Amino acid sequence: MDAPSRPLSGRRAEAARNDQRILDAARAVFVADPGAPIAAVAEHAGVGIGALYRRYASKEELLRRLCADGLEAYIAAASEALADDGDPWEAFARFMRRVVDADTHSLTSRLAGTFTPTEELNRDAGIAQELNERLFERTRAAGAIRSDLDVNDLNFVFEQIAAVRLGDEGRTGQLRHRYLALLLEAVHRPATTPLPGPPPTWQELTARW
């Protein structure tokens, strides 16, 4: 049995709170405008610029952390879906909804090209794509997805949903799920007419980084 974790000391607890405030502020600031200065993050978080730099040495480092968080959430959602041995379509639809709730593509695709990825980020992106392919192929093998859809189409589906922003966070969430439901209907139903043009390739998607 694991020993219970010890509560953080006052100073460490405050540092952890500051770090979370910085990450929350960075997410809000850079998703709205990836070109915003790092000083805007400190102002939004209510911390001094010195405190921010003690935790993150540069804007690039902060952007990489956000992207890593997005990839981690995506990998967790895909892994959970693959572990679900129930109805393949229901597992796929839950995966799509979980990714939309986590807003992973605001932290990954939205920030593409604004920083230099590390080997670790490239590795995690590869893991995410591998899980993507396994989940997609399992769903297609079950006959639950239109035959002319490609796994790489999902990236732009998520980006379109992530672009929906109106009102507060609650209203944005409602609208995102409204349009996700519409897209899932289009994906799930048999194709009456083929999709025009070829899907994006993995090389095209990764070139944006």
Backbone as JSON Lines, residues from 0, in Angstrom:
{"i":0,"aa":"M","n":[0.85,-1.2,0.0],"ca":[0.0,0.0,0.0],"c":[0.88,1.24,0.0]}
{"i":1,"aa":"D","n":[0.57,2.19,-0.88],"ca":[1.38,3.4,-0.96],"c":[1.18,4.26,0.28]}
{"i":2,"aa":"A","n":[2.3,4.86,0.71],"ca":[2.22,5.78,1.85],"c":[1.49,7.04,1.41]}
{"i":3,"aa":"P","n":[0.66,7.62,2.3],"ca":[-0.04,8.85,1.93],"c":[0.95,9.96,1.66]}
{"i":4,"aa":"S","n":[0.64,10.79,0.64],"ca":[1.54,11.87,0.3],"c":[1.48,12.96,1.37]}
{"i":5,"aa":"R","n":[2.61,13.54,1.63],"ca":[2.67,14.59,2.64],"c":[2.18,15.91,2.05]}
{"i":6,"aa":"P","n":[1.45,16.69,2.84],"ca":[1.01,17.98,2.34],"c":[2.22,18.88,2.08]}
{"i":7,"aa":"L","n":[2.09,19.75,1.08],"ca":[3.19,20.65,0.76],"c":[3.35,21.67,1.87]}
{"i":8,"aa":"S","n":[4.6,22.09,2.1],"ca":[4.87,23.14,3.06],"c":[4.25,24.44,2.55]}
{"i":9,"aa":"G","n":[4.15,25.44,3.41],"ca":[3.55,26.71,3.03],"c":[4.2,27.32,1.81]}
{"i":10,"aa":"R","n":[5.52,27.34,1.78],"ca":[6.23,27.95,0.66],"c":[6.06,27.14,-0.61]}
{"i":11,"aa":"R","n":[6.13,25.81,-0.49],"ca":[5.98,24.96,-1.68],"c":[4.54,25.0,-2.2]}
{"i":12,"aa":"A","n":[3.59,25.06,-1.27],"ca":[2.19,25.15,-1.7],"c":[1.93,26.44,-2.44]}
{"i":13,"aa":"E","n":[2.51,27.54,-1.96],"ca":[2.34,28.82,-2.65],"c":[2.99,28.79,-4.02]}
{"i":14,"aa":"A","n":[4.16,28.14,-4.12],"ca":[4.84,28.02,-5.42],"c":[3.98,27.2,-6.39]}
{"i":15,"aa":"A","n":[3.35,26.14,-5.89],"ca":[2.49,25.32,-6.74],"c":[1.28,26.1,-7.21]}
{"i":16,"aa":"R","n":[0.72,26.91,-6.31],"ca":[-0.43,27.75,-6.7],"c":[-0.02,28.77,-7.74]}
{"i":17,"aa":"N","n":[1.14,29.38,-7.55],"ca":[1.64,30.35,-8.53],"c":[1.85,29.69,-9.89]}
{"i":18,"aa":"D","n":[2.4,28.49,-9.88],"ca":[2.65,27.79,-11.13],"c":[1.34,27.51,-11.86]}
{"i":19,"aa":"Q","n":[0.33,27.08,-11.11],"ca":[-0.97,26.8,-11.75],"c":[-1.59,28.08,-12.28]}
{"i":20,"aa":"R","n":[-1.44,29.18,-11.53],"ca":[-1.97,30.46,-12.02],"c":[-1.29,30.87,-13.31]}
{"i":21,"aa":"I","n":[0.02,30.65,-13.37],"ca":[0.78,31.01,-14.56],"c":[0.32,30.16,-15.75]}
{"i":22,"aa":"L","n":[0.16,28.85,-15.54],"ca":[-0.26,27.97,-16.63],"c":[-1.69,28.31,-17.09]}
{"i":23,"aa":"D","n":[-2.57,28.58,-16.15],"ca":[-3.94,28.94,-16.53],"c":[-3.95,30.25,-17.31]}
{"i":24,"aa":"A","n":[-3.13,31.2,-16.86],"ca":[-3.05,32.49,-17.54],"c":[-2.43,32.34,-18.92]}
{"i":25,"aa":"A","n":[-1.38,31.52,-19.02],"ca":[-0.73,31.31,-20.31],"c":[-1.69,30.67,-21.3]}
{"i":26,"aa":"R","n":[-2.47,29.75,-20.82],"ca":[-3.46,29.11,-21.7],"c":[-4.46,30.14,-22.22]}
{"i":27,"aa":"A","n":[-4.98,30.96,-21.33],"ca":[-5.96,31.97,-21.74],"c":[-5.35,32.99,-22.69]}
{"i":28,"aa":"V","n":[-4.15,33.45,-22.39],"ca":[-3.51,34.51,-23.19],"c":[-3.07,33.99,-24.55]}
{"i":29,"aa":"F","n":[-2.36,32.85,-24.57],"ca":[-1.77,32.39,-25.83],"c":[-2.78,31.7,-26.75]}
{"i":30,"aa":"V","n":[-3.83,31.12,-26.2],"ca":[-4.87,30.57,-27.06],"c":[-5.6,31.7,-27.78]}
{"i":31,"aa":"A","n":[-5.8,32.81,-27.06],"ca":[-6.43,33.97,-27.68],"c":[-5.5,34.63,-28.69]}
{"i":32,"aa":"D","n":[-4.21,34.69,-28.36],"ca":[-3.23,35.34,-29.24],"c":[-1.85,34.73,-29.0]}
{"i":33,"aa":"P","n":[-1.45,33.75,-29.84],"ca":[-0.14,33.12,-29.65],"c":[1.03,34.1,-29.73]}
{"i":34,"aa":"G","n":[0.82,35.26,-30.33],"ca":[1.89,36.25,-30.44],"c":[1.97,37.21,-29.27]}
{"i":35,"aa":"A","n":[1.13,37.03,-28.27],"ca":[1.13,37.93,-27.12],"c":[2.45,37.85,-26.36]}
{"i":36,"aa":"P","n":[2.87,38.94,-25.73],"ca":[4.13,38.91,-24.97],"c":[3.96,38.15,-23.66]}
{"i":37,"aa":"I","n":[5.05,37.66,-23.16],"ca":[4.98,36.88,-21.91],"c":[4.57,37.76,-20.74]}
{"i":38,"aa":"A","n":[4.81,39.08,-20.85],"ca":[4.39,39.99,-19.79],"c":[2.87,39.96,-19.61]}
{"i":39,"aa":"A","n":[2.15,39.7,-20.69],"ca":[0.69,39.62,-20.6],"c":[0.27,38.44,-19.74]}
{"i":40,"aa":"V","n":[1.06,37.37,-19.75],"ca":[0.76,36.2,-18.93],"c":[0.93,36.55,-17.46]}
{"i":41,"aa":"A","n":[2.04,37.23,-17.14],"ca":[2.29,37.61,-15.74],"c":[1.17,38.52,-15.24]}
{"i":42,"aa":"E","n":[0.75,39.46,-16.07],"ca":[-0.32,40.38,-15.67],"c":[-1.63,39.63,-15.46]}
{"i":43,"aa":"H","n":[-1.94,38.71,-16.37],"ca":[-3.18,37.93,-16.26],"c":[-3.16,37.04,-15.02]}
{"i":44,"aa":"A","n":[-1.97,36.51,-14.7],"ca":[-1.84,35.61,-13.55],"c":[-1.77,36.36,-12.23]}
{"i":45,"aa":"G","n":[-1.48,37.65,-12.29],"ca":[-1.34,38.43,-11.06],"c":[-0.05,38.14,-10.32]}
{"i":46,"aa":"V","n":[1.0,37.79,-11.08],"ca":[2.32,37.55,-10.47],"c":[3.33,38.48,-11.13]}
{"i":47,"aa":"G","n":[4.42,38.71,-10.46],"ca":[5.47,39.54,-11.02],"c":[6.19,38.82,-12.15]}
{"i":48,"aa":"I","n":[6.75,39.58,-13.08],"ca":[7.45,38.98,-14.2],"c":[8.64,38.17,-13.72]}
{"i":49,"aa":"G","n":[9.25,38.59,-12.6],"ca":[10.37,37.84,-12.04],"c":[9.95,36.46,-11.57]}
{"i":50,"aa":"A","n":[8.77,36.39,-10.93],"ca":[8.26,35.09,-10.47],"c":[7.99,34.17,-11.64]}
{"i":51,"aa":"L","n":[7.49,34.74,-12.73],"ca":[7.21,33.93,-13.91],"c":[8.52,33.39,-14.5]}
{"i":52,"aa":"Y","n":[9.52,34.26,-14.63],"ca":[10.78,33.83,-15.22],"c":[11.53,32.84,-14.34]}
{"i":53,"aa":"R","n":[11.28,32.87,-13.04],"ca":[11.92,31.87,-12.18],"c":[11.37,30.48,-12.45]}
{"i":54,"aa":"R","n":[10.13,30.43,-12.94],"ca":[9.51,29.14,-13.23],"c":[9.69,28.75,-14.69]}
{"i":55,"aa":"Y","n":[9.58,29.72,-15.59],"ca":[9.71,29.47,-17.02],"c":[10.69,30.49,-17.59]}
{"i":56,"aa":"A","n":[11.8,29.98,-18.1],"ca":[12.9,30.86,-18.51],"c":[12.59,31.66,-19.76]}
{"i":57,"aa":"S","n":[11.58,31.25,-20.53],"ca":[11.27,31.95,-21.78],"c":[9.83,31.67,-22.18]}
{"i":58,"aa":"K","n":[9.35,32.46,-23.12],"ca":[8.02,32.24,-23.66],"c":[7.96,30.87,-24.35]}
{"i":59,"aa":"E","n":[9.04,30.51,-25.05],"ca":[9.08,29.21,-25.74],"c":[8.89,28.06,-24.75]}
{"i":60,"aa":"E","n":[9.55,28.16,-23.61],"ca":[9.43,27.09,-22.62],"c":[8.0,26.97,-22.12]}
{"i":61,"aa":"L","n":[7.35,28.11,-21.94],"ca":[5.96,28.11,-21.48],"c":[5.03,27.53,-22.55]}
{"i":62,"aa":"L","n":[5.27,27.89,-23.81],"ca":[4.47,27.34,-24.9],"c":[4.66,25.83,-25.03]}
{"i":63,"aa":"R","n":[5.9,25.38,-24.86],"ca":[6.15,23.94,-24.92],"c":[5.42,23.2,-23.81]}
{"i":64,"aa":"R","n":[5.36,23.8,-22.63],"ca":[4.64,23.17,-21.51],"c":[3.16,23.05,-21.83]}
{"i":65,"aa":"L","n":[2.58,24.09,-22.4],"ca":[1.16,24.04,-22.76],"c":[0.9,22.94,-23.79]}
{"i":66,"aa":"C","n":[1.77,22.87,-24.79],"ca":[1.62,21.86,-25.82],"c":[1.76,20.46,-25.23]}
{"i":67,"aa":"A","n":[2.7,20.28,-24.33],"ca":[2.89,18.98,-23.67],"c":[1.64,18.59,-22.89]}
{"i":68,"aa":"D","n":[1.02,19.57,-22.22],"ca":[-0.2,19.29,-21.48],"c":[-1.32,18.85,-22.42]}
{"i":69,"aa":"G","n":[-1.41,19.52,-23.59],"ca":[-2.42,19.15,-24.57],"c":[-2.22,17.75,-25.11]}
{"i":70,"aa":"L","n":[-0.98,17.4,-25.42],"ca":[-0.68,16.06,-25.92],"c":[-0.96,15.0,-24.86]}
{"i":71,"aa":"E","n":[-0.61,15.31,-23.62],"ca":[-0.85,14.36,-22.53],"c":[-2.35,14.07,-22.39]}
{"i":72,"aa":"A","n":[-3.17,15.11,-22.48],"ca":[-4.62,14.92,-22.37],"c":[-5.16,14.12,-23.55]}
{"i":73,"aa":"Y","n":[-4.61,14.37,-24.74],"ca":[-5.06,13.65,-25.93],"c":[-4.7,12.17,-25.84]}
{"i":74,"aa":"I","n":[-3.48,11.89,-25.43],"ca":[-3.02,10.5,-25.3],"c":[-3.87,9.77,-24.26]}
{"i":75,"aa":"A","n":[-4.19,10.44,-23.16],"ca":[-5.02,9.81,-22.13],"c":[-6.4,9.48,-22.67]}
{"i":76,"aa":"A","n":[-6.99,10.39,-23.46],"ca":[-8.32,10.16,-24.03],"c":[-8.31,9.01,-25.02]}
{"i":77,"aa":"A","n":[-7.3,8.96,-25.87],"ca":[-7.21,7.88,-26.86],"c":[-6.94,6.54,-26.18]}
{"i":78,"aa":"S","n":[-6.08,6.53,-25.17],"ca":[-5.76,5.29,-24.45],"c":[-7.01,4.75,-23.76]}
{"i":79,"aa":"E","n":[-7.78,5.63,-23.15],"ca":[-9.0,5.21,-22.47],"c":[-9.99,4.62,-23.47]}
{"i":80,"aa":"A","n":[-10.11,5.25,-24.64],"ca":[-11.03,4.76,-25.67],"c":[-10.61,3.37,-26.16]}
{"i":81,"aa":"L","n":[-9.32,3.17,-26.36],"ca":[-8.84,1.87,-26.84],"c":[-9.02,0.78,-25.79]}
{"i":82,"aa":"A","n":[-8.98,1.16,-24.52],"ca":[-9.17,0.18,-23.45],"c":[-10.64,-0.2,-23.27]}
{"i":83,"aa":"D","n":[-11.53,0.58,-23.88],"ca":[-12.96,0.32,-23.79],"c":[-13.33,-0.78,-24.79]}
{"i":84,"aa":"D","n":[-13.73,-1.94,-24.3],"ca":[-14.04,-3.06,-25.19],"c":[-15.54,-3.17,-25.49]}
{"i":85,"aa":"G","n":[-16.26,-2.07,-25.25],"ca":[-17.67,-2.03,-25.57],"c":[-17.9,-1.69,-27.03]}
{"i":86,"aa":"D","n":[-19.01,-1.06,-27.33],"ca":[-19.36,-0.7,-28.7],"c":[-18.3,0.25,-29.28]}
{"i":87,"aa":"P","n":[-17.69,-0.1,-30.43],"ca":[-16.61,0.73,-30.99],"c":[-17.05,2.16,-31.31]}
{"i":88,"aa":"W","n":[-18.26,2.32,-31.83],"ca":[-18.7,3.68,-32.16],"c":[-18.89,4.52,-30.9]}
{"i":89,"aa":"E","n":[-19.5,3.95,-29.87],"ca":[-19.7,4.7,-28.64],"c":[-18.37,5.08,-28.01]}
{"i":90,"aa":"A","n":[-17.39,4.17,-28.06],"ca":[-16.06,4.49,-27.52],"c":[-15.42,5.63,-28.31]}
{"i":91,"aa":"F","n":[-15.59,5.59,-29.63],"ca":[-15.04,6.64,-30.49],"c":[-15.72,7.98,-30.22]}
{"i":92,"aa":"A","n":[-17.03,7.98,-30.1],"ca":[-17.76,9.22,-29.84],"c":[-17.39,9.81,-28.49]}
{"i":93,"aa":"R","n":[-17.23,8.95,-27.47],"ca":[-16.81,9.45,-26.16],"c":[-15.42,10.05,-26.23]}
{"i":94,"aa":"F","n":[-14.54,9.42,-27.0],"ca":[-13.2,9.96,-27.2],"c":[-13.27,11.35,-27.81]}
{"i":95,"aa":"M","n":[-14.09,11.53,-28.83],"ca":[-14.22,12.84,-29.48],"c":[-14.73,13.88,-28.48]}
{"i":96,"aa":"R","n":[-15.7,13.52,-27.7],"ca":[-16.25,14.46,-26.72],"c":[-15.23,14.81,-25.64]}
{"i":97,"aa":"R","n":[-14.45,13.82,-25.22],"ca":[-13.45,14.08,-24.19],"c":[-12.35,15.01,-24.72]}
{"i":98,"aa":"V","n":[-11.94,14.83,-25.95],"ca":[-10.93,15.7,-26.54],"c":[-11.45,17.13,-26.66]}
{"i":99,"aa":"V","n":[-12.7,17.27,-27.06],"ca":[-13.29,18.6,-27.16],"c":[-13.36,19.26,-25.78]}
{"i":100,"aa":"D","n":[-13.75,18.52,-24.76],"ca":[-13.81,19.07,-23.4],"c":[-12.43,19.51,-22.92]}
{"i":101,"aa":"A","n":[-11.41,18.73,-23.24],"ca":[-10.05,19.07,-22.82],"c":[-9.46,20.2,-23.64]}
{"i":102,"aa":"D","n":[-10.09,20.52,-24.78],"ca":[-9.63,21.59,-25.67],"c":[-8.16,21.4,-26.05]}
{"i":103,"aa":"T","n":[-7.8,20.16,-26.35],"ca":[-6.39,19.84,-26.62],"c":[-5.83,20.58,-27.83]}
{"i":104,"aa":"H","n":[-6.66,20.8,-28.84],"ca":[-6.14,21.39,-30.07],"c":[-5.9,22.89,-29.95]}
{"i":105,"aa":"S","n":[-6.44,23.51,-28.9],"ca":[-6.06,24.89,-28.63],"c":[-4.65,24.96,-28.07]}
{"i":106,"aa":"L","n":[-4.18,23.85,-27.5],"ca":[-2.84,23.81,-26.91],"c":[-1.81,23.16,-27.83]}
{"i":107,"aa":"T","n":[-2.27,22.58,-28.92],"ca":[-1.34,21.91,-29.84],"c":[-1.38,22.59,-31.21]}
{"i":108,"aa":"S","n":[-2.37,22.28,-32.01],"ca":[-2.44,22.85,-33.36],"c":[-2.5,24.37,-33.36]}
{"i":109,"aa":"R","n":[-3.22,24.94,-32.41],"ca":[-3.34,26.41,-32.33],"c":[-1.98,27.07,-32.13]}
{"i":110,"aa":"L","n":[-1.07,26.39,-31.43],"ca":[0.24,26.96,-31.13],"c":[1.33,26.51,-32.11]}
{"i":111,"aa":"A","n":[0.94,25.73,-33.13],"ca":[1.93,25.22,-34.09],"c":[2.71,26.35,-34.74]}
{"i":112,"aa":"G","n":[4.02,26.18,-34.79],"ca":[4.88,27.16,-35.44],"c":[5.3,28.32,-34.56]}
{"i":113,"aa":"T","n":[4.84,28.36,-33.3],"ca":[5.2,29.46,-32.41],"c":[6.39,29.13,-31.51]}
{"i":114,"aa":"F","n":[6.87,27.9,-31.57],"ca":[8.03,27.5,-30.78],"c":[8.68,26.3,-31.44]}
{"i":115,"aa":"T","n":[9.89,25.98,-31.02],"ca":[10.62,24.83,-31.57],"c":[10.32,23.6,-30.71]}
{"i":116,"aa":"P","n":[9.73,22.56,-31.3],"ca":[9.39,21.36,-30.51],"c":[10.65,20.64,-30.04]}
{"i":117,"aa":"T","n":[10.57,20.0,-28.9],"ca":[11.65,19.18,-28.38],"c":[11.48,17.75,-28.89]}
{"i":118,"aa":"E","n":[12.51,16.94,-28.7],"ca":[12.4,15.52,-29.06],"c":[11.27,14.85,-28.29]}
{"i":119,"aa":"E","n":[11.1,15.24,-27.04],"ca":[10.04,14.65,-26.22],"c":[8.66,14.99,-26.79]}
{"i":120,"aa":"L","n":[8.47,16.23,-27.23],"ca":[7.18,16.61,-27.81],"c":[6.94,15.86,-29.12]}
{"i":121,"aa":"N","n":[7.98,15.73,-29.93],"ca":[7.84,14.98,-31.19],"c":[7.5,13.51,-30.91]}
{"i":122,"aa":"R","n":[8.11,12.96,-29.87],"ca":[7.82,11.58,-29.49],"c":[6.36,11.44,-29.07]}
{"i":123,"aa":"D","n":[5.89,12.37,-28.23],"ca":[4.51,12.3,-27.75],"c":[3.52,12.5,-28.9]}
{"i":124,"aa":"A","n":[3.88,13.37,-29.85],"ca":[3.0,13.55,-31.02],"c":[2.91,12.26,-31.81]}
{"i":125,"aa":"G","n":[4.03,11.54,-31.93],"ca":[4.02,10.25,-32.62],"c":[3.17,9.22,-31.9]}
{"i":126,"aa":"I","n":[3.25,9.21,-30.56],"ca":[2.42,8.29,-29.77],"c":[0.94,8.62,-29.97]}
{"i":127,"aa":"A","n":[0.61,9.91,-29.93],"ca":[-0.78,10.32,-30.13],"c":[-1.29,9.88,-31.49]}
{"i":128,"aa":"Q","n":[-0.47,10.02,-32.52],"ca":[-0.88,9.62,-33.86],"c":[-1.06,8.1,-33.97]}
{"i":129,"aa":"E","n":[-0.18,7.36,-33.33],"ca":[-0.3,5.9,-33.36],"c":[-1.6,5.45,-32.7]}
{"i":130,"aa":"L","n":[-1.92,6.04,-31.56],"ca":[-3.18,5.72,-30.88],"c":[-4.37,6.13,-31.73]}
{"i":131,"aa":"N","n":[-4.26,7.29,-32.34],"ca":[-5.29,7.79,-33.26],"c":[-5.6,6.76,-34.33]}
{"i":132,"aa":"E","n":[-4.54,6.26,-34.96],"ca":[-4.71,5.31,-36.05],"c":[-5.35,4.02,-35.58]}
{"i":133,"aa":"R","n":[-4.92,3.53,-34.43],"ca":[-5.49,2.29,-33.91],"c":[-6.98,2.45,-33.6]}
{"i":134,"aa":"L","n":[-7.34,3.55,-32.96],"ca":[-8.73,3.79,-32.61],"c":[-9.58,3.98,-33.87]}
{"i":135,"aa":"F","n":[-9.05,4.72,-34.82],"ca":[-9.79,4.99,-36.05],"c":[-10.02,3.7,-36.83]}
{"i":136,"aa":"E","n":[-8.97,2.9,-36.97],"ca":[-9.09,1.66,-37.74],"c":[-10.04,0.68,-37.06]}
{"i":137,"aa":"R","n":[-10.03,0.64,-35.73],"ca":[-10.96,-0.24,-35.03],"c":[-12.4,0.19,-35.29]}
{"i":138,"aa":"T","n":[-12.64,1.51,-35.29],"ca":[-13.98,2.02,-35.53],"c":[-14.41,1.76,-36.97]}
{"i":139,"aa":"R","n":[-13.48,1.94,-37.9],"ca":[-13.82,1.7,-39.31],"c":[-14.05,0.21,-39.56]}
{"i":140,"aa":"A","n":[-13.25,-0.66,-38.93],"ca":[-13.42,-2.1,-39.11],"c":[-14.78,-2.57,-38.62]}
{"i":141,"aa":"A","n":[-15.35,-1.83,-37.66],"ca":[-16.68,-2.18,-37.14],"c":[-17.79,-1.65,-38.05]}
{"i":142,"aa":"G","n":[-17.4,-0.97,-39.14],"ca":[-18.39,-0.43,-40.06],"c":[-19.14,0.76,-39.5]}
{"i":143,"aa":"A","n":[-18.52,1.44,-38.52],"ca":[-19.22,2.52,-37.82],"c":[-18.84,3.91,-38.3]}
{"i":144,"aa":"I","n":[-18.03,3.99,-39.34],"ca":[-17.56,5.29,-39.79],"c":[-17.53,5.3,-41.31]}
{"i":145,"aa":"R","n":[-17.81,6.42,-41.91],"ca":[-17.87,6.47,-43.37],"c":[-16.52,6.07,-43.97]}
{"i":146,"aa":"S","n":[-16.58,5.33,-45.06],"ca":[-15.39,4.69,-45.6],"c":[-14.39,5.65,-46.22]}
{"i":147,"aa":"D","n":[-14.83,6.84,-46.63],"ca":[-13.91,7.76,-47.3],"c":[-13.28,8.76,-46.33]}
{"i":148,"aa":"L","n":[-13.53,8.59,-45.03],"ca":[-12.89,9.44,-44.04],"c":[-11.5,8.89,-43.73]}
{"i":149,"aa":"D","n":[-10.55,9.77,-43.5],"ca":[-9.17,9.38,-43.18],"c":[-8.85,9.8,-41.75]}
{"i":150,"aa":"V","n":[-7.97,9.07,-41.11],"ca":[-7.6,9.38,-39.73],"c":[-7.1,10.81,-39.59]}
{"i":151,"aa":"N","n":[-6.39,11.32,-40.61],"ca":[-5.86,12.67,-40.51],"c":[-6.92,13.75,-40.67]}
{"i":152,"aa":"D","n":[-8.11,13.37,-41.12],"ca":[-9.21,14.33,-41.16],"c":[-9.6,14.77,-39.75]}
{"i":153,"aa":"L","n":[-9.38,13.9,-38.77],"ca":[-9.8,14.21,-37.4],"c":[-9.14,15.47,-36.88]}
{"i":154,"aa":"N","n":[-7.89,15.69,-37.28],"ca":[-7.17,16.86,-36.78],"c":[-7.92,18.15,-37.11]}
{"i":155,"aa":"F","n":[-8.4,18.26,-38.35],"ca":[-9.1,19.47,-38.74],"c":[-10.51,19.52,-38.19]}
{"i":156,"aa":"V","n":[-11.12,18.37,-37.94],"ca":[-12.41,18.36,-37.25],"c":[-12.25,18.98,-35.87]}
{"i":157,"aa":"F","n":[-11.22,18.56,-35.13],"ca":[-10.99,19.11,-33.79],"c":[-10.62,20.6,-33.86]}
{"i":158,"aa":"E","n":[-9.86,20.99,-34.86],"ca":[-9.5,22.4,-34.99],"c":[-10.73,23.26,-35.26]}
{"i":159,"aa":"Q","n":[-11.64,22.76,-36.09],"ca":[-12.87,23.51,-36.36],"c":[-13.69,23.68,-35.09]}
{"i":160,"aa":"I","n":[-13.79,22.62,-34.3],"ca":[-14.54,22.71,-33.05],"c":[-13.86,23.67,-32.08]}
{"i":161,"aa":"A","n":[-12.53,23.62,-32.0],"ca":[-11.79,24.49,-31.08],"c":[-11.93,25.96,-31.46]}
{"i":162,"aa":"A","n":[-12.23,26.24,-32.73],"ca":[-12.38,27.63,-33.18],"c":[-13.69,28.24,-32.71]}
{"i":163,"aa":"V","n":[-14.62,27.42,-32.21],"ca":[-15.91,27.93,-31.74],"c":[-15.71,28.6,-30.38]}
{"i":164,"aa":"R","n":[-15.92,29.88,-30.32],"ca":[-15.78,30.64,-29.08],"c":[-16.84,31.73,-29.08]}
{"i":165,"aa":"L","n":[-17.71,31.69,-28.09],"ca":[-18.77,32.69,-27.99],"c":[-19.22,32.79,-26.54]}
{"i":166,"aa":"G","n":[-19.25,34.0,-26.03],"ca":[-19.68,34.19,-24.65],"c":[-18.67,33.64,-23.66]}
{"i":167,"aa":"D","n":[-19.17,33.11,-22.55],"ca":[-18.29,32.59,-21.51],"c":[-17.92,31.14,-21.79]}
{"i":168,"aa":"E","n":[-17.16,30.56,-20.88],"ca":[-16.68,29.19,-21.07],"c":[-17.83,28.19,-21.16]}
{"i":169,"aa":"G","n":[-18.88,28.41,-20.35],"ca":[-20.01,27.5,-20.38],"c":[-20.74,27.53,-21.71]}
{"i":170,"aa":"R","n":[-20.97,28.74,-22.23],"ca":[-21.67,28.86,-23.51],"c":[-20.82,28.31,-24.65]}
{"i":171,"aa":"T","n":[-19.52,28.56,-24.6],"ca":[-18.62,28.01,-25.62],"c":[-18.68,26.48,-25.6]}
{"i":172,"aa":"G","n":[-18.69,25.89,-24.41],"ca":[-18.76,24.44,-24.31],"c":[-20.05,23.89,-24.89]}
{"i":173,"aa":"Q","n":[-21.18,24.57,-24.63],"ca":[-22.45,24.13,-25.19],"c":[-22.41,24.12,-26.72]}
{"i":174,"aa":"L","n":[-21.9,25.2,-27.29],"ca":[-21.86,25.31,-28.75],"c":[-20.89,24.3,-29.36]}
{"i":175,"aa":"R","n":[-19.77,24.07,-28.71],"ca":[-18.82,23.09,-29.23],"c":[-19.45,21.7,-29.29]}
{"i":176,"aa":"H","n":[-20.18,21.34,-28.27],"ca":[-20.81,20.02,-28.28],"c":[-21.97,19.97,-29.27]}
{"i":177,"aa":"R","n":[-22.61,21.08,-29.52],"ca":[-23.66,21.13,-30.54],"c":[-23.08,20.79,-31.9]}
{"i":178,"aa":"Y","n":[-21.98,21.44,-32.24],"ca":[-21.4,21.23,-33.57],"c":[-20.63,19.91,-33.65]}
{"i":179,"aa":"L","n":[-20.12,19.44,-32.52],"ca":[-19.51,18.11,-32.53],"c":[-20.57,17.06,-32.82]}
{"i":180,"aa":"A","n":[-21.76,17.19,-32.21],"ca":[-22.84,16.24,-32.46],"c":[-23.2,16.23,-33.95]}
{"i":181,"aa":"L","n":[-23.22,17.41,-34.55],"ca":[-23.53,17.51,-35.98],"c":[-22.46,16.8,-36.81]}
{"i":182,"aa":"L","n":[-21.21,17.01,-36.47],"ca":[-20.12,16.38,-37.21],"c":[-20.09,14.86,-36.99]}
{"i":183,"aa":"L","n":[-20.39,14.42,-35.79],"ca":[-20.43,12.98,-35.53],"c":[-21.53,12.31,-36.35]}
{"i":184,"aa":"E","n":[-22.65,12.98,-36.51],"ca":[-23.71,12.44,-37.36],"c":[-23.21,12.28,-38.8]}
{"i":185,"aa":"A","n":[-22.47,13.27,-39.29],"ca":[-21.96,13.22,-40.66],"c":[-20.91,12.11,-40.82]}
{"i":186,"aa":"V","n":[-20.12,11.89,-39.78],"ca":[-19.08,10.86,-39.82],"c":[-19.67,9.46,-39.71]}
{"i":187,"aa":"H","n":[-20.71,9.32,-38.91],"ca":[-21.28,8.02,-38.6],"c":[-22.2,7.5,-39.71]}
{"i":188,"aa":"R","n":[-22.84,8.4,-40.38],"ca":[-23.81,7.98,-41.4],"c":[-23.1,7.51,-42.67]}
{"i":189,"aa":"P","n":[-23.7,6.55,-43.4],"ca":[-23.1,6.12,-44.67],"c":[-22.98,7.29,-45.65]}
{"i":190,"aa":"A","n":[-21.9,7.31,-46.41],"ca":[-21.68,8.41,-47.33],"c":[-22.61,8.3,-48.53]}
{"i":191,"aa":"T","n":[-23.35,9.37,-48.79],"ca":[-24.21,9.4,-49.99],"c":[-23.45,9.94,-51.19]}
{"i":192,"aa":"T","n":[-22.5,10.84,-50.92],"ca":[-21.61,11.35,-51.96],"c":[-20.2,11.35,-51.39]}
{"i":193,"aa":"P","n":[-19.19,11.09,-52.22],"ca":[-17.81,11.04,-51.71],"c":[-17.3,12.43,-51.31]}
{"i":194,"aa":"L","n":[-16.4,12.44,-50.37],"ca":[-15.77,13.7,-49.96],"c":[-14.86,14.2,-51.08]}
{"i":195,"aa":"P","n":[-14.88,15.5,-51.37],"ca":[-14.02,16.01,-52.44],"c":[-12.56,16.13,-52.0]}
{"i":196,"aa":"G","n":[-11.66,15.88,-52.91],"ca":[-10.24,16.07,-52.64],"c":[-9.65,15.04,-51.69]}
{"i":197,"aa":"P","n":[-8.34,14.92,-51.7],"ca":[-7.67,13.97,-50.79],"c":[-7.58,14.52,-49.38]}
{"i":198,"aa":"P","n":[-7.5,13.64,-48.38],"ca":[-7.35,14.11,-46.99],"c":[-5.94,14.64,-46.77]}
{"i":199,"aa":"P","n":[-5.73,15.38,-45.67],"ca":[-4.37,15.84,-45.36],"c":[-3.48,14.65,-45.01]}
{"i":200,"aa":"T","n":[-2.21,14.77,-45.32],"ca":[-1.26,13.73,-44.95],"c":[-0.61,14.08,-43.61]}
{"i":201,"aa":"W","n":[-0.04,13.08,-42.97],"ca":[0.68,13.31,-41.72],"c":[1.84,14.27,-41.95]}
{"i":202,"aa":"Q","n":[2.49,14.17,-43.11],"ca":[3.61,15.06,-43.44],"c":[3.13,16.52,-43.54]}
{"i":203,"aa":"E","n":[1.98,16.72,-44.15],"ca":[1.43,18.07,-44.26],"c":[1.1,18.64,-42.88]}
{"i":204,"aa":"L","n":[0.53,17.82,-42.02],"ca":[0.16,18.28,-40.69],"c":[1.37,18.63,-39.84]}
{"i":205,"aa":"T","n":[2.39,17.77,-39.89],"ca":[3.57,18.02,-39.05],"c":[4.45,19.14,-39.6]}
{"i":206,"aa":"A","n":[4.32,19.44,-40.9],"ca":[5.12,20.52,-41.48],"c":[4.79,21.87,-40.86]}
{"i":207,"aa":"R","n":[3.62,21.99,-40.28],"ca":[3.24,23.26,-39.66],"c":[4.08,23.59,-38.43]}
{"i":208,"aa":"W","n":[4.72,22.56,-37.88],"ca":[5.55,22.77,-36.69],"c":[6.94,23.26,-37.06]}
